[in-house]
Amino acid sequence: MAANAIKKVMPMLDRVLVQRAESMAATEGGIVLPEGARSKMMQGTVIAVGPGARNNKNEHITPLIKQGDRVLLPGYGGTRVKMEDGKEYILFRESDILAKYE
């Protein structure tokens, strides 16, 4: 069912749907961190990519990011989207994504 919920979402233009990586629930020493003390992860996985922005000639500009890429995200921004599977995803513009890495 989770896969079906994601397949229903097609980002528009240069938007990218990202699933943020989970933050650590405990330190390396084994101390459990409460929800409020956990830092936001600045990385995630691309779930879906729109067809790309349009230039002055009304042609699509092919996105540099593709589904499955791991990306570095800004600390703020994006639009939070809660899916039927109960997970939260974030929509960013492609230009807001800081970098992709392997």
N, CA, C and O atoms as a printed pandas DataFrame, in Angstrom:
     atom_number atom_name residue_name chain_id  residue_number  x_coord  y_coord  z_coord
0              1         N          MET        A               1    0.817   -1.194    0.000
1              2        CA          MET        A               1    0.000    0.000    0.000
2              3         C          MET        A               1    0.862    1.259    0.000
3              4         O          MET        A               1    0.487    2.258   -0.613
4              5         N          ALA        A               2    2.017    1.227    0.682
5              6        CA          ALA        A               2    2.888    2.397    0.741
6              7         C          ALA        A               2    3.367    2.772   -0.652
7              8         O          ALA        A               2    3.405    3.954   -0.994
8              9         N          ALA        A               3    3.725    1.802   -1.444
9             10        CA          ALA        A               3    4.207    2.077   -2.795
10            11         C          ALA        A               3    3.104    2.708   -3.639
11            12         O          ALA        A               3    3.382    3.583   -4.459
12            13         N          ASN        A               4    1.858    2.276   -3.450
13            14        CA          ASN        A               4    0.741    2.851   -4.207
14            15         C          ASN        A               4    0.520    4.305   -3.846
15            16         O          ASN        A               4    0.192    5.111   -4.717
16            17         N          ALA        A               5    0.695    4.663   -2.564
17            18        CA          ALA        A               5    0.510    6.050   -2.138
18            19         C          ALA        A               5    1.546    6.944   -2.798
19            20         O          ALA        A               5    1.232    8.067   -3.194
20            21         N          ILE        A               6    2.770    6.463   -2.919
21            22        CA          ILE        A               6    3.832    7.250   -3.531
22            23         C          ILE        A               6    3.609    7.376   -5.039
23            24         O          ILE        A               6    3.857    8.437   -5.613
24            25         N          LYS        A               7    3.143    6.306   -5.683
25            26        CA          LYS        A               7    2.938    6.332   -7.131
26            27         C          LYS        A               7    1.869    7.336   -7.524
27            28         O          LYS        A               7    1.851    7.790   -8.668
28            29         N          LYS        A               8    0.982    7.694   -6.615
29            30        CA          LYS        A               8   -0.077    8.653   -6.904
30            31         C          LYS        A               8    0.454   10.085   -6.952
31            32         O          LYS        A               8   -0.221   10.974   -7.470
32            33         N          VAL        A               9    1.648   10.316   -6.421
33            34        CA          VAL        A               9    2.203   11.665   -6.348
34            35         C          VAL        A               9    3.188   11.880   -7.484
35            36         O          VAL        A               9    4.183   11.165   -7.601
36            37         N          MET        A              10    2.903   12.872   -8.321
37            38        CA          MET        A              10    3.815   13.267   -9.401
38            39         C          MET        A              10    4.125   14.739   -9.205
39            40         O          MET        A              10    3.281   15.584   -9.505
40            41         N          PRO        A              11    5.320   15.076   -8.705
41            42        CA          PRO        A              11    5.656   16.484   -8.502
42            43         C          PRO        A              11    5.570   17.259   -9.811
43            44         O          PRO        A              11    5.856   16.721  -10.881
44            45         N          MET        A              12    5.178   18.511   -9.722
45            46        CA          MET        A              12    5.040   19.369  -10.893
46            47         C          MET        A              12    6.334   20.126  -11.158
47            48         O          MET        A              12    7.070   20.464  -10.231
48            49         N          LEU        A              13    6.598   20.387  -12.432
49            50        CA          LEU        A              13    7.729   21.181  -12.909
50            51         C          LEU        A              13    9.039   20.758  -12.257
51            52         O          LEU        A              13    9.460   19.613  -12.423
52            53         N          ASP        A              14    9.697   21.655  -11.515
53            54        CA          ASP        A              14   11.016   21.337  -10.965
54            55         C          ASP        A              14   10.953   20.906   -9.503
55            56         O          ASP        A              14   11.936   21.047   -8.776
56            57         N          ARG        A              15    9.812   20.385   -9.066
57            58        CA          ARG        A              15    9.668   19.935   -7.682
58            59         C          ARG        A              15   10.234   18.527   -7.520
59            60         O          ARG        A              15   10.221   17.724   -8.453
60            61         N          VAL        A              16   10.730   18.245   -6.314
61            62        CA          VAL        A              16   11.329   16.958   -5.983
62            63         C          VAL        A              16   10.749   16.498   -4.653
63            64         O          VAL        A              16   10.767   17.249   -3.678
64            65         N          LEU        A              17   10.230   15.263   -4.601
65            66        CA          LEU        A              17    9.690   14.682   -3.377
66            67         C          LEU        A              17   10.802   13.903   -2.693
67            68         O          LEU        A              17   11.382   12.994   -3.286
68            69         N          VAL        A              18   11.104   14.259   -1.441
69            70        CA          VAL        A              18   12.228   13.675   -0.715
70            71         C          VAL        A              18   11.738   13.071    0.593
71            72         O          VAL        A              18   10.884   13.641    1.272
72            73         N          GLN        A              19   12.289   11.908    0.938
73            74        CA          GLN        A              19   12.055   11.320    2.255
74            75         C          GLN        A              19   13.300   11.602    3.078
75            76         O          GLN        A              19   14.384   11.107    2.771
76            77         N          ARG        A              20   13.139   12.405    4.133
77            78        CA          ARG        A              20   14.271   12.778    4.980
78            79         C          ARG        A              20   14.757   11.550    5.735
79            80         O          ARG        A              20   13.950   10.730    6.172
80            81         N          ALA        A              21   16.069   11.417    5.890
81            82        CA          ALA        A              21   16.654   10.303    6.638
82            83         C          ALA        A              21   16.261   10.416    8.113
83            84         O          ALA        A              21   16.061   11.517    8.627
84            85         N          GLU        A              22   16.154    9.289    8.772
85            86        CA          GLU        A              22   15.778    9.255   10.184
86            87         C          GLU        A              22   16.922    9.776   11.045
87            88         O          GLU        A              22   18.085    9.466   10.790
88            89         N          SER        A              23   16.592   10.572   12.070
89            90        CA          SER        A              23   17.619   11.046   12.987
90            91         C          SER        A              23   17.930    9.954   14.008
91            92         O          SER        A              23   17.128    9.048   14.235
92            93         N          MET        A              24   19.087   10.058   14.605
93            94        CA          MET        A              24   19.515    9.043   15.567
94            95         C          MET        A              24   18.652    9.108   16.815
95            96         O          MET        A              24   18.414   10.189   17.352
96            97         N          ALA        A              25   18.183    7.956   17.280
97            98        CA          ALA        A              25   17.368    7.890   18.485
98            99         C          ALA        A              25   18.237    7.733   19.723
99           100         O          ALA        A              25   17.776    7.962   20.841
100          101         N          ALA        A              26   19.495    7.342   19.527
101          102        CA          ALA        A              26   20.425    7.165   20.645
102          103         C          ALA        A              26   21.822    7.569   20.192
103          104         O          ALA        A              26   22.150    7.509   19.007
104          105         N          THR        A              27   22.634    7.980   21.155
105          106        CA          THR        A              27   24.014    8.337   20.850
106          107         C          THR        A              27   24.847    7.075   20.699
107          108         O          THR        A              27   24.375    5.972   20.976
108          109         N          GLU        A              28   26.090    7.244   20.260
109          110        CA          GLU        A              28   26.977    6.093   20.122
110          111         C          GLU        A              28   27.239    5.432   21.469
111          112         O          GLU        A              28   27.512    4.233   21.530
112          113         N          GLY        A              29   27.158    6.206   22.550
113          114        CA          GLY        A              29   27.366    5.674   23.897
114          115         C          GLY        A              29   26.141    4.978   24.463
115          116         O          GLY        A              29   26.211    4.396   25.545
116          117         N          GLY        A              30   25.007    5.026   23.744
117          118        CA          GLY        A              30   23.804    4.338   24.173
118          119         C          GLY        A              30   22.783    5.204   24.887
119          120         O          GLY        A              30   21.775    4.689   25.372
120          121         N          ILE        A              31   23.017    6.504   24.964
121          122        CA          ILE        A              31   22.056    7.392   25.620
122          123         C          ILE        A              31   20.894    7.636   24.673
123          124         O          ILE        A              31   21.097    8.050   23.531
124          125         N          VAL        A              32   19.677    7.383   25.142
125          126        CA          VAL        A              32   18.479    7.576   24.330
126          127         C          VAL        A              32   18.117    9.055   24.327
127          128         O          VAL        A              32   18.007    9.680   25.382
128          129         N          LEU        A              33   17.932    9.606   23.130
129          130        CA          LEU        A              33   17.600   11.023   22.988
130          131         C          LEU        A              33   16.094   11.214   22.871
131          132         O          LEU        A              33   15.440   10.507   22.104
132          133         N          PRO        A              34   15.529   12.175   23.634
133          134        CA          PRO        A              34   14.104   12.457   23.468
134          135         C          PRO        A              34   13.848   13.121   22.115
135          136         O          PRO        A              34   14.768   13.659   21.499
136          137         N          GLU        A              35   12.611   13.081   21.660
137          138        CA          GLU        A              35   12.238   13.598   20.340
138          139         C          GLU        A              35   12.678   15.051   20.143
139          140         O          GLU        A              35   13.163   15.408   19.069
140          141         N          GLY        A              36   12.516   15.880   21.157
141          142        CA          GLY        A              36   12.848   17.298   21.045
142          143         C          GLY        A              36   14.335   17.576   20.940
143          144         O          GLY        A              36   14.724   18.621   20.418
144          145         N          ALA        A              37   15.175   16.677   21.418
145          146        CA          ALA        A              37   16.617   16.890   21.408
146          147         C          ALA        A              37   17.282   16.361   20.147
147          148         O          ALA        A              37   18.467   16.612   19.925
148          149         N          ARG        A              38   16.552   15.641   19.329
149          150        CA          ARG        A              38   17.129   15.082   18.107
150          151         C          ARG        A              38   17.292   16.173   17.061
151          152         O          ARG        A              38   16.406   17.004   16.860
152          153         N          SER        A              39   18.430   16.152   16.409
153          154        CA          SER        A              39   18.655   17.143   15.352
154          155         C          SER        A              39   18.017   16.659   14.053
155          156         O          SER        A              39   17.889   15.459   13.808
156          157         N          LYS        A              40   17.623   17.621   13.234
157          158        CA          LYS        A              40   17.016   17.308   11.950
158          159         C          LYS        A              40   18.097   16.782   11.012
159          160         O          LYS        A              40   19.179   17.362   10.921
160          161         N          MET        A              41   17.807   15.694   10.322
161          162        CA          MET        A              41   18.778   15.163    9.369
162          163         C          MET        A              41   18.788   16.049    8.139
163          164         O          MET        A              41   17.738   16.467    7.650
164          165         N          MET        A              42   19.970   16.326    7.650
165          166        CA          MET        A              42   20.137   17.204    6.510
166          167         C          MET        A              42   20.332   16.410    5.225
167          168         O          MET        A              42   20.880   16.922    4.249
168          169         N          GLN        A              43   19.885   15.164    5.228
169          170        CA          GLN        A              43   20.020   14.334    4.037
170          171         C          GLN        A              43   18.752   13.530    3.839
171          172         O          GLN        A              43   17.963   13.348    4.766
172          173         N          GLY        A              44   18.569   13.054    2.624
173          174        CA          GLY        A              44   17.369   12.282    2.322
174          175         C          GLY        A              44   17.510   11.556    0.999
175          176         O          GLY        A              44   18.533   11.647    0.322
176          177         N          THR        A              45   16.453   10.832    0.648
177          178        CA          THR        A              45   16.411   10.062   -0.593
178          179         C          THR        A              45   15.304   10.608   -1.472
179          180         O          THR        A              45   14.197   10.860   -0.998
180          181         N          VAL        A              46   15.596   10.790   -2.744
181          182        CA          VAL        A              46   14.616   11.306   -3.699
182          183         C          VAL        A              46   13.621   10.197   -4.027
183          184         O          VAL        A              46   14.017    9.109   -4.446
184          185         N          ILE        A              47   12.337   10.470   -3.839
185          186        CA          ILE        A              47   11.271    9.505   -4.089
186          187         C          ILE        A              47   10.660    9.718   -5.472
187          188         O          ILE        A              47   10.384    8.751   -6.183
188          189         N          ALA        A              48   10.448   10.969   -5.855
189          190        CA          ALA        A              48    9.847   11.288   -7.158
190          191         C          ALA        A              48   10.365   12.641   -7.626
191          192         O          ALA        A              48   10.682   13.514   -6.819
192          193         N          VAL        A              49   10.445   12.799   -8.953
193          194        CA          VAL        A              49   10.949   14.035   -9.552
194          195         C          VAL        A              49    9.968   14.491  -10.628
195          196         O          VAL        A              49    9.464   13.679  -11.404
196          197         N          GLY        A              50    9.704   15.794  -10.669
197          198        CA          GLY        A              50    8.843   16.352  -11.702
198          199         C          GLY        A              50    9.561   16.375  -13.048
199          200         O          GLY        A              50   10.751   16.070  -13.121
200          201         N          PRO        A              51    8.848   16.735  -14.112
201          202        CA          PRO        A              51    9.432   16.729  -15.456
202          203         C          PRO        A              51   10.486   17.809  -15.686
203          204         O          PRO        A              51   11.229   17.732  -16.664
204          205         N          GLY        A              52   10.571   18.801  -14.823
205          206        CA          GLY        A              52   11.557   19.873  -14.960
206          207         C          GLY        A              52   10.903   21.208  -15.209
207          208         O          GLY        A              52    9.752   21.287  -15.638
208          209         N          ALA        A              53   11.655   22.260  -14.935
209          210        CA          ALA        A              53   11.157   23.622  -15.150
210          211         C          ALA        A              53   11.100   23.910  -16.647
211          212         O          ALA        A              53   11.566   23.113  -17.462
212          213         N          ARG        A              54   10.530   25.045  -16.994
213          214        CA          ARG        A              54   10.463   25.456  -18.397
214          215         C          ARG        A              54   11.342   26.677  -18.595
215          216         O          ARG        A              54   11.449   27.527  -17.712
216          217         N          ASN        A              55   11.974   26.759  -19.768
217          218        CA          ASN        A              55   12.784   27.921  -20.091
218          219         C          ASN        A              55   11.932   28.955  -20.828
219          220         O          ASN        A              55   10.714   28.803  -20.919
220          221         N          ASN        A              56   12.566   30.001  -21.353
221          222        CA          ASN        A              56   11.842   31.076  -22.046
222          223         C          ASN        A              56   11.148   30.614  -23.316
223          224         O          ASN        A              56   10.185   31.241  -23.759
224          225         N          LYS        A              57   11.626   29.522  -23.907
225          226        CA          LYS        A              57   11.023   28.986  -25.127
226          227         C          LYS        A              57    9.959   27.935  -24.815
227          228         O          LYS        A              57    9.506   27.221  -25.709
228          229         N          ASN        A              58    9.563   27.843  -23.549
229          230        CA          ASN        A              58    8.533   26.909  -23.083
230          231         C          ASN        A              58    8.949   25.443  -23.269
231          232         O          ASN        A              58    8.102   24.572  -23.466
232          233         N          GLU        A              59   10.255   25.183  -23.204
233          234        CA          GLU        A              59   10.779   23.823  -23.296
234          235         C          GLU        A              59   11.170   23.349  -21.890
235          236         O          GLU        A              59   11.624   24.137  -21.060
236          237         N          HIS        A              60   10.986   22.058  -21.645
237          238        CA          HIS        A              60   11.367   21.501  -20.347
238          239         C          HIS        A              60   12.881   21.460  -20.214
239          240         O          HIS        A              60   13.588   21.108  -21.158
240          241         N          ILE        A              61   13.371   21.822  -19.036
241          242        CA          ILE        A              61   14.777   21.668  -18.695
242          243         C          ILE        A              61   14.882   20.380  -17.892
243          244         O          ILE        A              61   14.269   20.267  -16.831
244          245         N          THR        A              62   15.637   19.421  -18.372
245          246        CA          THR        A              62   15.743   18.114  -17.733
246          247         C          THR        A              62   16.365   18.251  -16.347
247          248         O          THR        A              62   17.420   18.868  -16.208
248          249         N          PRO        A              63   15.726   17.682  -15.311
249          250        CA          PRO        A              63   16.270   17.761  -13.953
250          251         C          PRO        A              63   17.606   17.021  -13.840
251          252         O          PRO        A              63   17.830   16.028  -14.531
252          253         N          LEU        A              64   18.478   17.504  -12.975
253          254        CA          LEU        A              64   19.765   16.861  -12.720
254          255         C          LEU        A              64   19.637   15.735  -11.700
255          256         O          LEU        A              64   20.518   14.883  -11.587
256          257         N          ILE        A              65   18.541   15.742  -10.967
257          258        CA          ILE        A              65   18.304   14.755   -9.912
258          259         C          ILE        A              65   17.315   13.723  -10.426
259          260         O          ILE        A              65   16.387   14.054  -11.164
260          261         N          LYS        A              66   17.517   12.465  -10.032
261          262        CA          LYS        A              66   16.593   11.409  -10.443
262          263         C          LYS        A              66   16.149   10.611   -9.220
263          264         O          LYS        A              66   16.735   10.728   -8.144
264          265         N          GLN        A              67   15.134    9.819   -9.392
265          266        CA          GLN        A              67   14.596    9.005   -8.307
266          267         C          GLN        A              67   15.680    8.072   -7.772
267          268         O          GLN        A              67   16.411    7.446   -8.539
268          269         N          GLY        A              68   15.773    7.989   -6.446
269          270        CA          GLY        A              68   16.746    7.125   -5.803
270          271         C          GLY        A              68   18.032    7.829   -5.394
271          272         O          GLY        A              68   18.816    7.272   -4.626
272          273         N          ASP        A              69   18.269    9.056   -5.897
273          274        CA          ASP        A              69   19.475    9.800   -5.517
274          275         C          ASP        A              69   19.423   10.156   -4.046
275          276         O          ASP        A              69   18.354   10.417   -3.494
276          277         N          ARG        A              70   20.595   10.165   -3.411
277          278        CA          ARG        A              70   20.712   10.650   -2.036
278          279         C          ARG        A              70   21.163   12.100   -2.118
279          280         O          ARG        A              70   22.107   12.420   -2.840
280          281         N          VAL        A              71   20.493   12.976   -1.380
281          282        CA          VAL        A              71   20.741   14.414   -1.498
282          283         C          VAL        A              71   20.952   15.057   -0.138
283          284         O          VAL        A              71   20.505   14.542    0.887
284          285         N          LEU        A              72   21.649   16.202   -0.149
285          286        CA          LEU        A              72   21.803   17.036    1.037
286          287         C          LEU        A              72   20.752   18.130    0.974
287          288         O          LEU        A              72   20.559   18.760   -0.066
288          289         N          LEU        A              73   20.074   18.350    2.092
289          290        CA          LEU        A              73   18.936   19.262    2.130
290          291         C          LEU        A              73   19.244   20.502    2.961
291          292         O          LEU        A              73   20.095   20.452    3.849
292          293         N          PRO        A              74   18.567   21.610    2.686
293          294        CA          PRO        A              74   18.722   22.794    3.530
294          295         C          PRO        A              74   18.047   22.564    4.881
295          296         O          PRO        A              74   17.184   21.696    5.011
296          297         N          GLY        A              75   18.441   23.336    5.872
297          298        CA          GLY        A              75   17.874   23.193    7.208
298          299         C          GLY        A              75   16.408   23.582    7.278
299          300         O          GLY        A              75   15.649   23.029    8.074
300          301         N          TYR        A              76   16.013   24.528    6.448
301          302        CA          TYR        A              76   14.633   25.004    6.446
302          303         C          TYR        A              76   14.090   24.998    5.030
303          304         O          TYR        A              76   14.843   24.907    4.060
304          305         N          GLY        A              77   12.780   25.095    4.925
305          306        CA          GLY        A              77   12.158   25.166    3.613
306          307         C          GLY        A              77   11.482   23.865    3.247
307          308         O          GLY        A              77   11.474   22.909    4.022
308          309         N          GLY        A              78   10.921   23.843    2.067
309          310        CA          GLY        A              78   10.193   22.675    1.607
310          311         C          GLY        A              78    8.771   22.652    2.151
311          312         O          GLY        A              78    8.438   23.370    3.094
312          313         N          THR        A              79    7.959   21.833    1.553
313          314        CA          THR        A              79    6.564   21.676    1.966
314          315         C          THR        A              79    6.362   20.254    2.453
315          316         O          THR        A              79    6.576   19.298    1.708
316          317         N          ARG        A              80    5.951   20.117    3.704
317          318        CA          ARG        A              80    5.741   18.791    4.285
318          319         C          ARG        A              80    4.458   18.173    3.739
319          320         O          ARG        A              80    3.427   18.838    3.638
320          321         N          VAL        A              81    4.539   16.887    3.389
321          322        CA          VAL        A              81    3.401   16.153    2.848
322          323         C          VAL        A              81    3.290   14.843    3.610
323          324         O          VAL        A              81    4.246   14.069    3.660
324          325         N          LYS        A              82    2.131   14.592    4.202
325          326        CA          LYS        A              82    1.905   13.333    4.912
326          327         C          LYS        A              82    1.095   12.421    4.002
327          328         O          LYS        A              82    0.017   12.799    3.543
328          329         N          MET        A              83    1.606   11.224    3.739
329          330        CA          MET        A              83    0.973   10.273    2.828
330          331         C          MET        A              83    0.080    9.299    3.580
331          332         O          MET        A              83    0.053    9.270    4.810
332          333         N          GLU        A              84   -0.649    8.502    2.806
333          334        CA          GLU        A              84   -1.549    7.497    3.371
334          335         C          GLU        A              84   -0.796    6.448    4.176
335          336         O          GLU        A              84   -1.363    5.840    5.084
336          337         N          ASP        A              85    0.491    6.226    3.848
337          338        CA          ASP        A              85    1.270    5.221    4.564
338          339         C          ASP        A              85    1.729    5.718    5.932
339          340         O          ASP        A              85    2.394    4.980    6.659
340          341         N          GLY        A              86    1.385    6.966    6.299
341          342        CA          GLY        A              86    1.730    7.518    7.600
342          343         C          GLY        A              86    3.102    8.179    7.638
343          344         O          GLY        A              86    3.460    8.780    8.651
344          345         N          LYS        A              87    3.872    8.086    6.571
345          346        CA          LYS        A              87    5.199    8.689    6.530
346          347         C          LYS        A              87    5.103   10.124    6.042
347          348         O          LYS        A              87    4.176   10.496    5.323
348          349         N          GLU        A              88    6.080   10.917    6.450
349          350        CA          GLU        A              88    6.124   12.310    6.038
350          351         C          GLU        A              88    7.216   12.503    4.994
351          352         O          GLU        A              88    8.337   12.020    5.153
352          353         N          TYR        A              89    6.876   13.206    3.936
353          354        CA          TYR        A              89    7.804   13.505    2.858
354          355         C          TYR        A              89    7.870   15.017    2.722
355          356         O          TYR        A              89    7.024   15.728    3.264
356          357         N          ILE        A              90    8.867   15.512    2.004
357          358        CA          ILE        A              90    9.020   16.948    1.827
358          359         C          ILE        A              90    9.196   17.249    0.342
359          360         O          ILE        A              90    9.971   16.584   -0.346
360          361         N          LEU        A              91    8.475   18.251   -0.145
361          362        CA          LEU        A              91    8.604   18.715   -1.524
362          363         C          LEU        A              91    9.540   19.922   -1.555
363          364         O          LEU        A              91    9.311   20.913   -0.862
364          365         N          PHE        A              92   10.590   19.830   -2.359
365          366        CA          PHE        A              92   11.532   20.928   -2.555
366          367         C          PHE        A              92   11.561   21.291   -4.026
367          368         O          PHE        A              92   11.227   20.470   -4.881
368          369         N          ARG        A              93   11.955   22.510   -4.321
369          370        CA          ARG        A              93   12.320   22.860   -5.692
370          371         C          ARG        A              93   13.697   22.255   -5.922
371          372         O          ARG        A              93   14.500   22.144   -4.995
372          373         N          GLU        A              94   13.964   21.868   -7.161
373          374        CA          GLU        A              94   15.263   21.273   -7.458
374          375         C          GLU        A              94   16.393   22.228   -7.094
375          376         O          GLU        A              94   17.443   21.783   -6.631
376          377         N          SER        A              95   16.204   23.519   -7.291
377          378        CA          SER        A              95   17.248   24.496   -6.999
378          379         C          SER        A              95   17.501   24.651   -5.488
379          380         O          SER        A              95   18.548   25.168   -5.100
380          381         N          ASP        A              96   16.573   24.217   -4.637
381          382        CA          ASP        A              96   16.758   24.303   -3.189
382          383         C          ASP        A              96   17.643   23.187   -2.648
383          384         O          ASP        A              96   18.201   23.320   -1.559
384          385         N          ILE        A              97   17.780   22.097   -3.382
385          386        CA          ILE        A              97   18.591   20.978   -2.923
386          387         C          ILE        A              97   20.059   21.361   -3.054
387          388         O          ILE        A              97   20.502   21.825   -4.105
388          389         N          LEU        A              98   20.810   21.158   -1.970
389          390        CA          LEU        A              98   22.190   21.631   -1.915
390          391         C          LEU        A              98   23.155   20.794   -2.740
391          392         O          LEU        A              98   24.021   21.344   -3.421
392          393         N          ALA        A              99   23.019   19.473   -2.688
393          394        CA          ALA        A              99   23.958   18.598   -3.406
394          395         C          ALA        A              99   23.399   17.199   -3.445
395          396         O          ALA        A              99   22.501   16.858   -2.674
396          397         N          LYS        A             100   23.936   16.373   -4.356
397          398        CA          LYS        A             100   23.628   14.959   -4.325
398          399         C          LYS        A             100   24.929   14.220   -4.105
399          400         O          LYS        A             100   25.987   14.683   -4.529
400          401         N          TYR        A             101   24.861   13.075   -3.447
401          402        CA          TYR        A             101   26.076   12.325   -3.149
402          403         C          TYR        A             101   25.836   10.847   -3.296
403          404         O          TYR        A             101   24.697   10.384   -3.355
404          405         N          GLU        A             102   26.927   10.113   -3.355
405          406        CA          GLU        A             102   26.850    8.659   -3.545
406          407         C          GLU        A             102   27.301    7.934   -2.299
407          408         O          GLU        A             102   27.305    6.703   -2.268
